[in-house]
């Protein structure tokens, strides 16, 4: 297959490398022209994935038309807050029949739309039959090291999903198929907000007991919003839900957990963002999820606490005490089971 990968961050580069090693002809669109030249000369993404050798067959470019013009498929891996603008740039060079696979984890802030819906609207497509979503527990560094990794792949056209599954799969990288576009995307987005809370707990010096509370109750909040938005509850117990939540809340490579940890240690959100080279999607997603919780009238105490810490000056320690004060009565998941 000829596959265009749009987005030269760590995850986009790791996936492009993986696909090239799988024998596909891969073109990588990189926003920075200087970086694209470096990748082609040194066969390494020195900015976002340093120290990792890239196949010589993997070609990078900052020319969107050149990258897209012969692509059979497109893999979209850009931060959610620039997704619409990048998609608008892509539209003149992309056929409506070309499948596009989103590996972007986030929600558009102003519209509160999932990325698949942003794609459909920005690309002028009548439906999302040629759109797929890839999401799950996957650190770029571990993928390139060949560590066993599994993610979810959602698409309404399951025949297309099966073809993508075959193209992406290797001995160490597996894709589980799903028809739940909403759930797989929400799992990938919501877990980033919970990971900020888990990082905040680390920054405050709390241990595994506290983190277990955050992960368990965080999953409950993810499920409640997901069901309210039309997702399948079982999706959240798979790779794009519980799997990704555990990884992002506990893994040392998690940018979102790092943001929370730094804030827990006393840094401001602005200071943390200025110190980071790559985007932590959870910062933007927190605003969107907080708004969605109000829109769908879903109680999400952890999300609300993270929002208040980052945007309303609530101290991390006060946030923890506030959450503990709310811990009474039945567990939320038990309530959900009774209602369904």
C-alpha positions as CSV (number, residue, x, y, z in Angstrom):
1,X,0.0,0.0,0.0
2,X,1.0,3.6,-0.5
3,X,0.3,5.3,2.8
4,X,0.6,9.0,3.6
5,X,1.2,9.7,7.3
6,X,0.1,13.2,8.3
7,X,2.0,14.4,11.4
8,X,5.7,14.0,12.2
9,X,5.5,13.9,16.0
10,X,6.7,10.9,18.0
11,X,3.6,8.7,17.5
12,X,3.2,9.7,13.8
13,X,6.9,8.9,13.2
14,X,6.8,5.6,15.1
15,X,3.7,4.5,13.1
16,X,5.3,5.6,9.8
17,X,8.4,3.6,10.6
18,X,6.3,0.6,11.5
19,X,4.4,0.7,8.3
20,X,7.6,1.1,6.2
21,X,9.1,-1.9,8.0
22,X,5.9,-3.8,7.1
23,X,6.8,-3.2,3.5
24,X,4.5,-0.3,2.6
25,X,5.5,2.8,0.6
26,X,5.2,5.5,3.3
27,X,5.4,9.3,2.9
28,X,5.5,11.4,6.1
29,X,4.1,14.9,6.1
30,X,6.0,17.1,8.6
31,X,5.0,20.7,9.3
32,X,8.6,21.9,9.7
33,X,10.5,21.9,6.4
34,X,13.8,21.8,8.1
35,X,12.8,18.7,10.0
36,X,11.7,16.9,6.8
37,X,15.1,17.6,5.3
38,X,16.8,16.3,8.4
39,X,14.7,13.1,8.3
40,X,15.5,12.4,4.7
41,X,19.2,13.1,5.2
42,X,19.9,11.5,8.6
43,X,17.0,9.0,8.5
44,X,16.1,10.0,12.0
45,X,13.5,12.4,13.5
46,X,16.0,14.2,15.7
47,X,13.3,16.4,17.2
48,X,10.5,14.1,18.2
49,X,11.9,10.6,18.1
50,X,15.7,11.0,18.6
51,X,18.0,8.0,18.5
52,X,15.6,5.8,16.4
53,X,16.8,4.8,12.9
54,X,14.2,5.2,10.2
55,X,14.0,3.1,7.1
56,X,15.6,4.8,4.0
57,X,12.4,4.0,2.1
58,X,10.5,6.4,4.5
59,X,10.4,9.8,2.8
60,X,9.4,13.0,4.6
61,X,8.1,16.2,3.1
62,X,6.4,19.5,4.2
63,X,4.6,19.6,0.8
64,X,1.0,18.3,1.5
65,X,0.2,17.8,-2.2
66,X,3.3,15.7,-2.8
67,X,2.6,13.5,0.2
68,X,-1.1,12.9,-0.7
69,X,-1.2,12.7,-4.5
70,X,-0.5,9.0,-4.8
71,X,-1.7,7.8,-1.4
72,X,-4.0,4.7,-1.2
73,X,-4.7,5.4,2.5
74,X,-4.0,8.3,4.9
75,X,-3.0,8.0,8.5
76,X,-3.8,11.2,10.4
77,X,-1.7,11.9,13.5
78,X,-1.8,15.6,14.4
79,X,-2.8,17.3,17.7
80,X,-6.5,17.8,18.0
81,X,-6.3,21.5,18.3
82,X,-4.9,21.9,14.8
83,X,-6.8,19.0,13.3
84,X,-9.4,21.1,11.4
85,X,-6.8,23.4,9.9
86,X,-4.6,20.6,8.7
87,X,-7.6,18.7,7.3
88,X,-8.7,21.9,5.4
89,X,-5.2,22.0,3.8
90,X,-5.5,18.3,2.8
91,X,-9.0,18.6,1.3
92,X,-8.0,19.8,-2.3
93,X,-5.6,16.9,-2.6
94,X,-7.7,14.1,-1.2
95,X,-10.3,12.0,-3.0
96,X,-13.6,11.4,-1.1
97,X,-13.0,7.7,-1.6
98,X,-9.6,7.6,0.0
99,X,-9.8,5.9,3.5
100,X,-8.4,8.1,6.3
101,X,-7.4,6.6,9.6
102,X,-7.3,8.8,12.7
103,X,-4.7,8.2,15.4
104,X,-5.4,11.6,17.0
105,X,-6.6,11.4,20.6
106,X,-8.7,14.4,21.5
107,X,-11.9,16.4,21.1
108,X,-12.2,19.7,19.2
109,X,-12.6,22.4,21.8
110,X,-15.1,24.9,20.3
111,X,-17.4,22.4,18.6
112,X,-16.9,19.5,21.1
113,X,-16.8,17.2,18.1
114,X,-15.0,13.9,17.9
115,X,-12.1,13.9,15.4
116,X,-14.0,11.5,13.0
117,X,-16.8,14.2,12.8
118,X,-14.3,16.9,12.3
119,X,-12.8,14.9,9.5
120,X,-16.2,14.4,7.8
121,X,-17.1,18.0,8.1
122,X,-13.7,19.5,7.1
123,X,-13.2,17.1,4.2
124,X,-16.8,17.6,3.0
125,X,-17.7,14.0,3.2
126,X,-21.4,12.9,3.4
127,X,-20.7,10.1,5.9
128,X,-17.9,8.4,7.8
129,X,-17.8,5.1,5.9
130,X,-14.3,5.7,4.8
131,X,-13.0,6.8,8.2
132,X,-11.4,4.6,10.8
133,X,-10.0,5.3,14.2
134,X,-6.9,3.8,15.8
135,X,-6.5,4.2,19.6
136,X,-5.1,2.3,22.5
137,X,-2.2,1.9,25.0
138,X,0.9,2.7,22.9
139,X,4.0,4.6,23.7
140,X,6.0,5.5,20.6
141,X,9.3,4.5,22.2
142,X,8.0,1.0,23.1
143,X,6.5,0.4,19.6
144,X,9.9,1.1,18.0
145,X,11.6,-1.2,20.5
146,X,9.4,-4.0,19.4
147,X,7.6,-4.4,22.7
148,X,4.3,-6.3,22.3
149,X,1.6,-3.7,21.7
150,X,-2.2,-3.9,21.0
151,X,-4.6,-1.1,20.1
152,X,-8.3,-0.8,19.0
153,X,-9.3,-0.1,15.4
154,X,-12.8,1.2,14.9
155,X,-14.6,1.6,11.6
156,X,-18.2,1.3,10.4
157,X,-17.0,-0.6,7.3
158,X,-15.7,-3.7,8.9
159,X,-14.2,-4.9,5.6
160,X,-12.1,-1.8,5.4
161,X,-11.1,-2.4,9.1
162,X,-10.0,-5.9,8.3
163,X,-7.8,-4.6,5.5
164,X,-6.2,-2.0,7.7
165,X,-5.7,-4.6,10.4
166,X,-3.8,-6.8,8.0
167,X,-1.7,-3.9,6.8
168,X,-0.7,-2.7,10.2
169,X,-0.3,-6.0,12.1
170,X,3.1,-7.5,12.8
171,X,4.4,-10.1,15.2
172,X,4.5,-7.5,18.0
173,X,1.8,-5.0,17.0
174,X,-1.9,-6.2,17.0
175,X,-5.2,-4.4,16.3
176,X,-8.5,-5.4,17.8
177,X,-11.5,-4.5,15.6
178,X,-14.5,-2.6,16.7
179,X,-17.6,-0.9,15.2
180,X,-17.8,1.7,18.0
181,X,-16.3,4.9,16.5
182,X,-17.6,6.9,19.4
183,X,-16.4,4.7,22.2
184,X,-12.9,4.2,20.8
185,X,-12.4,7.9,20.3
186,X,-13.8,8.9,23.7
187,X,-11.6,6.3,25.4
188,X,-8.5,7.7,23.8
189,X,-9.4,11.3,24.7
190,X,-10.9,10.9,28.2
191,X,-8.1,8.9,29.7
192,X,-5.7,11.8,29.2
193,X,-7.7,13.9,31.6
194,X,-7.7,11.1,34.2
195,X,-4.0,10.8,33.7
196,X,-3.5,14.4,34.7
197,X,-5.3,13.6,37.9
198,X,-3.1,10.5,38.5
199,X,0.0,12.6,37.8
200,X,-1.2,15.2,40.3
201,X,-1.4,12.4,42.9
202,X,2.2,11.5,42.2
203,X,3.3,15.1,42.5
204,X,1.6,15.4,45.9
205,X,3.6,12.3,47.0
206,X,0.6,10.0,47.4
207,X,1.0,6.3,46.7
208,X,-0.7,3.5,44.8
209,X,-3.8,3.4,47.0
210,X,-4.6,7.0,45.8
211,X,-3.8,6.2,42.2
212,X,-6.1,3.2,42.3
213,X,-9.0,5.4,43.4
214,X,-8.3,7.8,40.5
215,X,-8.1,5.0,37.9
216,X,-11.2,3.1,39.1
217,X,-13.4,6.2,39.5
218,X,-11.9,7.7,36.4
219,X,-13.0,4.7,34.4
220,X,-16.5,5.1,35.9
221,X,-16.6,8.7,34.6
222,X,-15.4,7.7,31.2
223,X,-18.2,5.0,31.0
224,X,-20.9,7.4,32.1
225,X,-20.1,10.0,29.6
226,X,-19.5,7.5,26.9
227,X,-22.9,5.8,27.4
228,X,-24.6,9.2,27.4
229,X,-23.0,10.0,24.0
230,X,-24.0,6.7,22.4
231,X,-20.9,4.6,22.9
232,X,-21.0,0.9,23.8
233,X,-20.1,0.3,27.5
234,X,-17.9,-2.8,26.6
235,X,-15.6,-0.6,24.6
236,X,-14.3,1.0,27.8
237,X,-13.1,-2.3,29.1
238,X,-10.9,-2.9,26.1
239,X,-7.6,-1.5,24.7
240,X,-8.9,2.0,24.0
241,X,-10.5,2.3,27.4
242,X,-9.1,0.5,30.5
243,X,-5.8,-0.5,28.6
244,X,-5.0,3.1,27.6
245,X,-6.2,4.5,31.0
246,X,-3.8,2.2,32.9
247,X,-0.9,3.0,30.6
248,X,-1.3,6.8,30.6
249,X,-1.9,7.0,34.4
250,X,1.1,4.9,35.3
251,X,3.6,5.0,32.5
252,X,6.8,7.1,32.8
253,X,6.5,8.2,29.1
254,X,3.0,9.8,29.6
255,X,3.1,13.5,28.8
256,X,-0.3,13.9,30.5
257,X,0.7,12.2,33.7
258,X,3.8,14.4,33.6
259,X,1.7,17.6,33.4
260,X,-0.3,16.5,36.5
261,X,2.8,15.6,38.4
262,X,4.4,18.9,37.8
263,X,1.3,20.8,38.8
264,X,1.1,18.6,41.9
265,X,4.6,19.7,42.8
266,X,3.6,23.3,42.6
267,X,4.2,24.5,39.0
268,X,1.6,26.4,37.1
269,X,0.0,25.1,34.0
270,X,1.8,27.8,32.0
271,X,5.2,26.9,33.3
272,X,4.6,23.2,32.6
273,X,3.5,23.9,29.0
274,X,6.4,26.2,28.3
275,X,8.8,23.4,29.4
276,X,7.4,20.8,27.1
277,X,8.4,20.2,23.5
278,X,5.4,18.1,22.5
279,X,1.6,18.6,23.1
280,X,-0.1,17.0,26.1
281,X,-3.6,16.5,24.7
282,X,-5.2,16.2,28.1
283,X,-4.8,19.9,28.7
284,X,-7.1,20.8,25.8
285,X,-9.3,17.8,26.3
286,X,-10.0,18.8,29.9
287,X,-11.9,21.9,28.7
288,X,-13.8,19.9,26.1
289,X,-14.8,17.1,28.5
290,X,-15.8,19.5,31.2
291,X,-18.1,21.2,28.7
292,X,-19.5,17.8,27.5
293,X,-20.2,16.7,31.1
294,X,-22.4,19.8,31.5
295,X,-24.0,19.3,28.1
296,X,-25.0,15.7,28.8
297,X,-25.6,16.3,32.5
298,X,-23.1,13.7,33.5
299,X,-21.5,13.9,36.9
300,X,-17.7,13.7,36.5
301,X,-16.0,14.8,39.8
302,X,-12.4,13.9,38.7
303,X,-12.8,15.8,35.4
304,X,-14.3,18.8,37.3
305,X,-11.4,18.7,39.8
306,X,-8.7,18.7,37.1
307,X,-10.5,21.5,35.3
308,X,-10.7,23.6,38.5
309,X,-7.0,23.0,39.3
310,X,-5.8,24.0,35.8
311,X,-8.2,26.8,35.1
312,X,-9.7,28.1,38.3
313,X,-6.7,28.0,40.7
314,X,-7.9,25.2,43.0
315,X,-4.9,23.7,44.7
316,X,-4.1,20.1,43.9
317,X,-4.4,19.1,47.6
318,X,-7.7,20.8,47.9
319,X,-8.9,18.9,44.9
320,X,-8.0,15.6,46.4
321,X,-9.8,16.4,49.7
322,X,-12.8,17.6,47.7
323,X,-12.9,14.3,45.8
324,X,-12.6,12.2,49.0
325,X,-15.5,14.2,50.6
326,X,-17.7,13.1,47.7
327,X,-16.8,9.4,48.2
328,X,-20.0,8.0,49.7
329,X,-22.9,5.8,48.8
330,X,-22.8,3.2,46.0
331,X,-20.1,3.0,43.5
332,X,-21.1,4.8,40.2
333,X,-20.7,1.7,38.1
334,X,-23.3,-0.1,40.2
335,X,-25.7,2.7,39.7
336,X,-25.1,2.5,35.9
337,X,-25.8,-1.2,35.9
338,X,-29.1,-0.7,37.6
339,X,-30.1,1.9,35.1
340,X,-29.3,-0.3,32.2
